[in-house]
């Protein structure tokens, strides 16, 4: 299992791949400011999709990056 420090570092690196530094910091502040429940958010995000649909969408996304 990775340490908290490594998870934080890799999480910030993932944010920086998609956002500039100001947007990444803003994202973090938005998460901290709101009563954000990641588990509930994920549950609602994919509620109309099957596991197979999510899998193939992720696979197609990954294939497009190559």
Residue, then its C-alpha position, 0 to 999 in steps of 0.5 A: x500500500x502506498x503512503x499518504x505522502x505518495x498518494x497526495x503527490x500522485x494525486x496532485x500530479x494527476x490534477x496537474x496533467x489536466x489543470x494548470x497550478x491555479x486550477x488545481x489549487x482551486x479544485x482542492x479549495x472547492x473540495x474542501x469548501x463544500x461538503x463533498x462526499x466522493x463515494x456518493x458522487x461516484x454512486x450518482x455519476x454512474x447510476x445509469x451505467x452498467x459495469x460493462x458500459x463503464x469498463x468499455x468507456x474507460x478502455x476506449x478512452x485509454x485506447x484513444x490516448x495511445 
